[in-house]
Amino acid sequence: PALRRIVTSRFIMTIGFIMALLFLTDHAFSQVPGNGEVQDSVDIPLKIRTGIDITGPAIWFTDKSILNAEAYISADLNEKFALFLGAGHSDYSYSHYNYDYLSKGSFFKAGIDFNLFKPEVAAGKYWAGIGIRYGISSFLSETPSFTHENYWGTTSTAIGSSRILGHFIEISPGFRAELFKNFSIGWSVNLRKLISPGQKKDLRPLWLPGYGQGESVSAGAAYYISWNIPFKKIRVGIKKEEPEEYTDEEDYGESRDNTNYRSIGESSTGTRLR
């Protein structure tokens, strides 16, 4: 029940953040100017970004059993790709009717982001794409108390603290928009696959920092704010749409159709005159 309340509260908070963000980003796009001129290239500012995920602290205010704090830095390689580095801390506690569980530690992520927007749309301000990361979770796992009841009575024991190193991969589709000069907000949906829990299958930890519940797959969402530092400008060509070309047979067919149409029209006119 406690774990279910945690998941439910995270889901509600996430939906609220995403709805607010969609409203703000829609307003941001409505402010994009357009001069109607056709350009063959555009200047794109490359930036270094540093930001924080505010979802974790927001959830902590409603549920003190879990605290996640995460920050990241990314650097544009070109108009499409950016390097990503992230790190954070997690403190998790869970109580069940017959046991208590504690997990506390740090996590690190490294990967690359890909922007699906065309350069003339992104303009160095907007990003809609997908990120791929490799994650490492280093944490202490402990079961301070465990009670087991059977025919012979009740047995109480504990599992001491142990250092665990888990590995996972993460795919993060999302969106980011620059609301003010060098200040952006964004969101992402985080889909994770556990590579190694750091322990045997029967002793899999309940919670891995940066990953979530110790199942084979995990999902989450993040709402973040970031500060952007431009460091370079590049000029990127814009692909022009090729005008539609017709083959000789198509041209001949259209010409013949037009001739027939005119002939029919002239014949009809002559008939009416007579």
KEKOL-888203 format. One line per 8 residues: number of its first residue (from 1); for each residue x negated, y, z of C-alpha. Coordinates in pm, 1 decimal, decimal comma. Example, Ala and Ser with C-alpha at 12.3 -4.5 7.8 and 13.67 -1.06 7.14 Angstrom:
! residues 2
1) -1230,0/-450,0/780,0 | -1367,0/-106,0/714,0
This chain:
! residues 274
1) 0,0/0,0/0,0 | -275,3/246,6/86,3 | -457,7/173,8/-238,2 | -133,9/212,0/-428,7 | -79,5/554,6/-272,2 | -430,2/655,3/-378,2 | -370,3/551,1/-738,0 | -27,2/717,8/-742,9
9) -158,3/1046,5/-604,9 | -445,1/1048,6/-855,4 | -202,7/983,9/-1139,2 | 31,0/1265,8/-1032,7 | -254,7/1512,5/-991,9 | -402,5/1414,5/-1327,4 | -73,1/1459,7/-1511,3 | -29,1/1800,9/-1351,3
17) -377,6/1912,5/-1455,2 | -331,3/1789,7/-1812,7 | 3,6/1966,8/-1851,9 | -146,0/2292,7/-1725,2 | -445,3/2253,8/-1954,5 | -231,9/2187,9/-2262,5 | -47,7/2513,1/-2195,2 | -370,8/2710,1/-2157,5
25) -543,4/2558,5/-2459,3 | -238,1/2620,4/-2675,9 | -260,6/2986,4/-2573,5 | -632,9/2987,0/-2651,6 | -579,1/2857,7/-3005,7 | -312,3/3120,9/-3067,2 | -581,5/3386,0/-3009,8 | -817,7/3255,0/-3280,2
33) -852,0/3533,3/-3541,4 | -835,3/3476,0/-3913,6 | -929,3/3723,0/-4187,0 | -801,5/3519,4/-4481,0 | -1141,3/3523,2/-4651,7 | -1281,3/3208,7/-4808,1 | -1630,9/3135,7/-4677,3 | -1889,0/2882,6/-4791,0
41) -2074,0/2874,9/-4455,8 | -2028,6/2966,2/-4092,8 | -2261,9/3051,3/-3803,8 | -2237,0/2806,7/-3512,0 | -2392,0/2890,5/-3172,6 | -2559,6/2591,8/-3008,3 | -2511,3/2590,3/-2631,9 | -2619,5/2433,5/-2305,9
49) -2325,2/2365,8/-2076,1 | -2309,2/2296,5/-1707,7 | -1983,0/2214,0/-1539,6 | -1798,9/2042,0/-1256,6 | -1501,1/1809,2/-1237,2 | -1239,8/1962,5/-1006,3 | -1007,3/1661,1/-1006,0 | -1196,1/1483,2/-726,5
57) -1191,2/1769,9/-471,8 | -826,1/1839,6/-555,7 | -729,7/1479,0/-482,4 | -930,5/1485,4/-158,1 | -703,6/1761,8/-24,9 | -407,6/1523,3/-53,4 | -586,4/1201,0/42,1 | -884,4/1212,4/278,1
65) -972,0/846,3/216,3 | -1146,5/923,3/-113,1 | -1382,8/1199,7/-220,4 | -1539,7/1224,7/-564,7 | -1769,4/1507,3/-669,4 | -1921,0/1520,3/-1018,2 | -2124,6/1768,1/-1221,0 | -2269,4/1749,8/-1569,3
73) -2495,9/1922,4/-1816,7 | -2483,8/1890,9/-2194,9 | -2687,0/2036,9/-2480,4 | -2582,1/2071,0/-2843,5 | -2803,8/1897,4/-3097,4 | -2607,3/2036,3/-3392,7 | -2248,9/2132,7/-3476,0 | -2128,7/1772,9/-3421,7
81) -2342,4/1602,6/-3155,4 | -2442,0/1691,9/-2799,0 | -2644,9/1510,7/-2533,7 | -2468,0/1449,1/-2201,8 | -2603,7/1392,9/-1849,1 | -2376,9/1357,8/-1547,4 | -2417,8/1277,9/-1178,7 | -2196,9/1265,5/-874,3
89) -2121,9/1137,3/-526,6 | -1836,6/923,2/-395,3 | -1716,3/843,8/-44,0 | -1438,4/584,7/-23,3 | -1261,2/408,3/263,0 | -978,4/157,4/257,4 | -784,5/-14,7/534,5 | -572,5/-325,4/497,5
97) -383,6/-523,5/759,6 | -674,1/-761,4/814,2 | -986,2/-574,2/698,3 | -1152,2/-235,4/650,7 | -1379,7/-143,0/362,5 | -1630,3/139,7/307,9 | -1817,0/245,8/-5,2 | -2052,3/541,9/-27,7
105) -2308,9/635,6/-289,7 | -2404,2/813,6/-609,1 | -2367,7/759,0/-981,0 | -2539,1/873,1/-1298,2 | -2420,7/887,0/-1659,6 | -2602,8/950,9/-1985,5 | -2469,5/953,3/-2337,9 | -2362,9/1156,7/-2636,5
113) -2055,8/1360,2/-2736,0 | -1915,8/1379,1/-3089,0 | -1697,6/1670,1/-3207,3 | -1421,2/1578,1/-3452,4 | -1335,6/1939,9/-3533,4 | -1462,3/2090,8/-3857,9 | -1731,4/2357,1/-3800,6 | -1506,8/2640,1/-3919,9
121) -1238,5/2531,2/-3669,8 | -1469,3/2461,8/-3375,1 | -1670,5/2783,1/-3423,9 | -1882,9/2686,1/-3123,6 | -1581,9/2743,4/-2894,6 | -1357,6/2440,2/-2932,8 | -1430,2/2072,1/-2897,4 | -1201,4/1775,6/-2954,9
129) -1376,1/1444,2/-2979,0 | -1511,3/1145,6/-2796,9 | -1798,5/1080,3/-2559,3 | -1985,4/754,8/-2503,1 | -2184,6/707,7/-2180,7 | -2385,4/447,3/-1996,1 | -2336,7/462,7/-1621,0 | -2525,7/341,8/-1314,0
137) -2366,0/326,8/-970,0 | -2590,6/302,8/-662,8 | -2403,1/269,2/-334,2 | -2367,2/110,9/8,9 | -2085,4/-140,5/49,4 | -1962,9/-245,1/393,0 | -1676,7/-434,2/556,6 | -1683,4/-320,5/922,6
145) -1407,6/-558,5/1027,8 | -1240,6/-865,5/885,1 | -977,7/-1075,4/1063,0 | -870,2/-1422,9/954,6 | -586,7/-1619,9/1111,5 | -532,8/-1995,5/1080,7 | -402,2/-2291,4/1278,0 | -696,3/-2278,9/1516,9
153) -653,0/-1911,5/1601,9 | -789,8/-1574,5/1495,0 | -1144,1/-1515,7/1377,9 | -1298,3/-1170,4/1353,4 | -1618,3/-1090,7/1168,5 | -1789,4/-816,5/970,5 | -2004,4/-782,1/659,6 | -2294,8/-545,5/710,4
161) -2393,0/-263,2/482,4 | -2581,6/-360,2/166,3 | -2723,0/-160,3/-122,8 | -2559,0/-242,3/-458,9 | -2647,9/-131,8/-811,4 | -2367,3/-156,2/-1067,8 | -2365,8/-83,3/-1441,9 | -2083,7/22,1/-1673,2
169) -2004,2/189,5/-2004,6 | -1754,9/470,5/-2051,4 | -1561,6/606,5/-2349,5 | -1419,0/954,8/-2293,7 | -1191,3/1117,6/-2551,9 | -1101,9/1472,8/-2459,0 | -1065,2/1840,3/-2541,6 | -1245,4/2160,9/-2442,4
177) -1171,1/2527,3/-2517,2 | -1356,1/2850,0/-2441,4 | -1104,4/3074,6/-2264,5 | -1341,7/3361,9/-2197,5 | -1688,9/3443,2/-2320,5 | -1913,8/3150,6/-2222,1 | -1646,9/3003,6/-1989,7 | -1461,0/2685,9/-2087,1
185) -1206,8/2444,7/-1946,6 | -1138,4/2093,2/-2065,0 | -1005,0/1748,9/-1988,4 | -1095,4/1392,3/-2072,8 | -950,4/1044,6/-2038,3 | -1216,5/805,4/-1907,4 | -1199,2/440,9/-2014,6 | -1461,9/221,3/-1848,7
193) -1587,5/-135,0/-1884,8 | -1784,8/-297,1/-1602,7 | -2106,4/-460,0/-1721,9 | -2236,9/-573,2/-1383,9 | -2080,1/-522,5/-1036,9 | -2418,2/-578,1/-872,1 | -2293,6/-882,1/-679,8 | -2155,1/-1226,2/-744,9
201) -1801,7/-1243,5/-879,0 | -1657,5/-1366,4/-547,3 | -1815,4/-1071,8/-362,2 | -1733,3/-798,7/-612,5 | -1711,5/-456,6/-438,3 | -1369,8/-294,8/-414,4 | -1495,8/45,2/-528,3 | -1792,2/161,3/-737,4
209) -1882,1/533,2/-737,5 | -1831,6/684,5/-1081,5 | -1640,7/378,1/-1198,0 | -1344,5/322,5/-966,3 | -1185,5/-2,4/-854,5 | -1409,8/-303,6/-900,7 | -1203,5/-465,0/-1176,7 | -1342,5/-556,6/-1518,6
217) -1189,3/-240,1/-1668,0 | -1104,6/95,2/-1512,8 | -936,1/414,2/-1629,3 | -921,8/769,6/-1504,1 | -901,6/1131,8/-1609,8 | -1099,0/1447,2/-1540,6 | -1025,5/1818,5/-1554,4 | -1335,8/2034,1/-1557,7
225) -1464,5/2387,6/-1588,4 | -1799,9/2477,9/-1742,0 | -2036,0/2767,4/-1802,4 | -2195,1/2792,4/-2148,0 | -2538,8/2929,9/-2231,2 | -2602,3/2994,8/-2605,0 | -2962,3/2927,9/-2703,6 | -2963,9/2911,3/-3083,5
233) -2754,0/2979,8/-3392,7 | -2737,0/2761,9/-3699,8 | -2564,1/2817,1/-4033,1 | -2344,1/2530,0/-4143,8 | -2198,4/2487,8/-4490,3 | -1825,3/2446,7/-4533,4 | -1703,0/2176,7/-4766,3 | -1474,6/2326,3/-5027,5
241) -1173,7/2136,1/-5149,7 | -1224,4/2030,1/-5507,8 | -951,3/2149,5/-5749,1 | -743,5/1867,9/-5891,1 | -871,7/1756,6/-6229,9 | -663,8/1588,4/-6496,9 | -778,7/1334,8/-6750,8 | -733,7/1385,1/-7125,1
249) -447,8/1134,7/-7125,5 | -270,7/1320,6/-6844,8 | -321,5/1654,1/-7027,6 | -188,9/1500,6/-7349,1 | 111,1/1354,0/-7170,3 | 197,4/1685,0/-7006,9 | 154,7/1869,5/-7337,7 | 379,8/1618,4/-7515,9
257) 642,6/1644,6/-7242,8 | 638,7/2023,6/-7270,1 | 669,4/2005,4/-7651,3 | 962,5/1765,4/-7628,6 | 1128,3/1987,5/-7369,3 | 1092,9/2292,9/-7596,5 | 1224,0/2097,5/-7897,6 | 1529,1/1983,8/-7707,3
265) 1589,5/2338,2/-7585,4 | 1562,2/2483,2/-7937,4 | 1791,0/2213,5/-8076,5 | 2050,5/2282,9/-7810,7 | 2032,6/2656,2/-7880,9 | 2075,8/2600,4/-8253,8 | 2376,3/2380,3/-8193,8 | 2543,6/2643,5/-7980,8
273) 2477,7/2912,8/-8246,2 | 2638,7/2703,5/-8516,3
